[in-house]
Amino acid sequence: MKKYSKRLKTYEKIDFDTKEIIAGMSRLKGARRKPTSLALEEELLEEL
């Protein structure tokens, strides 16, 4: 059974801290990874 989550109205604007994202990526460099997929709304995809 597939389940889908929808973006909540309470999350209209999400702020990303690029320094934290880069630091997190650095910690995971070389770590084992598992491919995933995620369906995003067109607006959110453009913002990212």
Buried (B, 14 or more C-beta within 10 A) or exposed (E): EEEEEEEEEEEEEEEEEEEEEEEEEEEEEEEEEEEEEEEEEEEEEEEE
